[in-house]
């Protein structure tokens, strides 16, 4: 027989695990993976990545009926705290800050091995 305190602790642990699971499969986590894929595929130009490229990577493994428009992906990227900018082509894009990217990877529990680092240093301090 469990005590009320044990019930509360058990409930708190279950809630905590559920919260982390929801963050792992959230829209933000999926968009973060698309941003990482853009960086790994060298689609980052002068510390900037276009919303179009993020959307392409995000929708790559989805059926057409489930694909998202660039506007929706852009709203998620903005919600994640990236700074909007214009690409050299005039299209909308986002400044990538490596420190922010690592913080988001930690928050959404994305393995750092997914990010292929190169000699080119992204934003940050």
C-alpha positions as a LaTeX table, in Angstrom:
\begin{tabular}{lrrr}
\hline
Residue & $x$ (\AA) & $y$ (\AA) & $z$ (\AA) \\
\hline
Unk1 & 0.00 & 0.00 & 0.00 \\
Unk2 & 1.43 & 3.35 & $-0.97$ \\
Unk3 & 1.28 & 6.53 & 1.03 \\
Unk4 & $-0.12$ & 9.82 & $-0.26$ \\
Unk5 & 3.44 & 11.19 & $-0.49$ \\
Unk6 & 4.54 & 8.25 & $-2.64$ \\
Unk7 & 1.50 & 8.82 & $-4.88$ \\
Unk8 & 2.44 & 12.48 & $-5.31$ \\
Unk9 & 6.06 & 11.61 & $-6.12$ \\
Unk10 & 4.96 & 8.95 & $-8.61$ \\
Unk11 & 2.57 & 11.41 & $-10.28$ \\
Unk12 & 5.31 & 14.05 & $-10.49$ \\
Unk13 & 7.71 & 11.57 & $-12.13$ \\
Unk14 & 5.07 & 10.49 & $-14.65$ \\
Unk15 & 4.24 & 14.11 & $-15.46$ \\
Unk16 & 7.92 & 14.95 & $-15.91$ \\
Unk17 & 8.46 & 12.01 & $-18.27$ \\
Unk18 & 5.34 & 12.93 & $-20.24$ \\
Unk19 & 6.53 & 16.54 & $-20.54$ \\
Unk20 & 9.89 & 15.44 & $-21.94$ \\
Unk21 & 8.24 & 13.06 & $-24.40$ \\
Unk22 & 6.00 & 15.88 & $-25.67$ \\
Unk23 & 9.03 & 18.14 & $-26.17$ \\
Unk24 & 10.88 & 15.37 & $-28.02$ \\
Unk25 & 8.10 & 15.04 & $-30.61$ \\
Unk26 & 7.00 & 18.68 & $-30.68$ \\
Unk27 & 6.80 & 20.89 & $-33.75$ \\
Unk28 & 9.83 & 22.79 & $-32.48$ \\
Unk29 & 11.90 & 19.61 & $-32.19$ \\
Unk30 & 11.01 & 18.61 & $-35.76$ \\
Unk31 & 11.88 & 22.07 & $-37.10$ \\
Unk32 & 15.13 & 22.00 & $-35.12$ \\
Unk33 & 16.06 & 18.75 & $-36.84$ \\
Unk34 & 15.34 & 20.40 & $-40.21$ \\
Unk35 & 17.61 & 23.34 & $-39.29$ \\
Unk36 & 20.37 & 20.92 & $-38.28$ \\
Unk37 & 19.92 & 19.06 & $-41.56$ \\
Unk38 & 20.27 & 22.35 & $-43.48$ \\
Unk39 & 23.53 & 23.05 & $-41.67$ \\
Unk40 & 24.78 & 19.51 & $-42.32$ \\
Unk41 & 23.86 & 19.76 & $-46.02$ \\
Unk42 & 25.76 & 23.08 & $-46.37$ \\
Unk43 & 22.60 & 25.09 & $-46.98$ \\
Unk44 & 23.84 & 27.76 & $-44.56$ \\
Unk45 & 25.31 & 30.84 & $-46.24$ \\
Unk46 & 27.12 & 33.45 & $-44.13$ \\
Unk47 & 25.49 & 32.21 & $-40.91$ \\
Unk48 & 22.04 & 32.42 & $-42.55$ \\
Unk49 & 19.59 & 29.76 & $-43.64$ \\
Unk50 & 16.49 & 30.40 & $-45.72$ \\
Unk51 & 13.01 & 29.54 & $-44.53$ \\
Unk52 & 12.54 & 27.81 & $-47.87$ \\
Unk53 & 15.45 & 25.40 & $-47.18$ \\
Unk54 & 14.24 & 24.66 & $-43.66$ \\
Unk55 & 10.75 & 23.94 & $-45.02$ \\
Unk56 & 12.17 & 21.69 & $-47.72$ \\
Unk57 & 14.14 & 19.62 & $-45.20$ \\
Unk58 & 11.15 & 19.55 & $-42.82$ \\
Unk59 & 8.79 & 18.25 & $-45.51$ \\
Unk60 & 11.27 & 15.86 & $-47.15$ \\
Unk61 & 9.95 & 12.69 & $-45.53$ \\
Unk62 & 6.29 & 13.71 & $-45.37$ \\
Unk63 & 3.54 & 12.96 & $-47.88$ \\
Unk64 & 2.38 & 16.01 & $-49.84$ \\
Unk65 & $-0.90$ & 16.14 & $-47.92$ \\
Unk66 & 1.01 & 16.51 & $-44.62$ \\
Unk67 & 3.59 & 19.05 & $-45.80$ \\
Unk68 & 3.80 & 22.48 & $-44.20$ \\
Unk69 & 4.06 & 25.83 & $-45.95$ \\
Unk70 & 7.13 & 27.99 & $-45.39$ \\
Unk71 & 5.05 & 30.49 & $-43.41$ \\
Unk72 & 4.12 & 27.89 & $-40.81$ \\
Unk73 & 7.70 & 26.67 & $-40.48$ \\
Unk74 & 8.87 & 30.30 & $-40.21$ \\
Unk75 & 6.50 & 30.94 & $-37.31$ \\
Unk76 & 7.98 & 27.95 & $-35.47$ \\
Unk77 & 11.55 & 29.14 & $-36.15$ \\
Unk78 & 10.66 & 32.59 & $-34.81$ \\
Unk79 & 9.04 & 31.05 & $-31.72$ \\
Unk80 & 12.31 & 29.21 & $-31.11$ \\
Unk81 & 14.10 & 32.56 & $-30.85$ \\
Unk82 & 16.06 & 32.83 & $-34.10$ \\
Unk83 & 16.58 & 36.30 & $-35.57$ \\
Unk84 & 14.92 & 36.93 & $-38.94$ \\
Unk85 & 17.01 & 38.26 & $-41.82$ \\
Unk86 & 17.06 & 38.51 & $-45.61$ \\
Unk87 & 19.13 & 36.20 & $-47.71$ \\
Unk88 & 21.33 & 37.58 & $-50.51$ \\
Unk89 & 18.61 & 36.46 & $-52.92$ \\
Unk90 & 16.00 & 38.60 & $-51.12$ \\
Unk91 & 14.18 & 35.61 & $-49.61$ \\
Unk92 & 13.40 & 35.42 & $-45.92$ \\
Unk93 & 15.85 & 33.61 & $-43.71$ \\
Unk94 & 17.22 & 33.24 & $-40.20$ \\
Unk95 & 20.55 & 34.04 & $-38.56$ \\
Unk96 & 22.01 & 30.90 & $-37.04$ \\
Unk97 & 23.74 & 31.20 & $-33.69$ \\
Unk98 & 25.65 & 28.06 & $-32.76$ \\
Unk99 & 25.18 & 28.69 & $-29.02$ \\
Unk100 & 21.41 & 28.95 & $-29.45$ \\
Unk101 & 21.43 & 25.85 & $-31.61$ \\
Unk102 & 23.24 & 23.88 & $-28.90$ \\
Unk103 & 20.86 & 25.15 & $-26.20$ \\
Unk104 & 17.86 & 24.11 & $-28.28$ \\
Unk105 & 19.44 & 20.72 & $-28.97$ \\
Unk106 & 19.81 & 20.21 & $-25.24$ \\
Unk107 & 16.26 & 21.35 & $-24.53$ \\
Unk108 & 14.70 & 19.08 & $-27.15$ \\
Unk109 & 17.15 & 16.29 & $-26.33$ \\
Unk110 & 18.71 & 16.10 & $-29.78$ \\
Unk111 & 22.04 & 14.28 & $-29.77$ \\
Unk112 & 24.96 & 16.64 & $-30.51$ \\
Unk113 & 26.30 & 14.02 & $-32.92$ \\
Unk114 & 23.49 & 14.95 & $-35.33$ \\
Unk115 & 25.20 & 18.30 & $-35.93$ \\
Unk116 & 28.17 & 17.96 & $-38.25$ \\
Unk117 & 30.57 & 20.71 & $-37.31$ \\
Unk118 & 32.87 & 22.20 & $-39.89$ \\
Unk119 & 35.67 & 24.73 & $-39.97$ \\
Unk120 & 33.12 & 27.48 & $-40.65$ \\
Unk121 & 32.03 & 28.99 & $-37.34$ \\
Unk122 & 28.41 & 30.04 & $-37.06$ \\
Unk123 & 27.32 & 33.23 & $-35.24$ \\
Unk124 & 27.56 & 33.24 & $-31.48$ \\
Unk125 & 30.22 & 34.84 & $-29.40$ \\
\hline
\end{tabular}
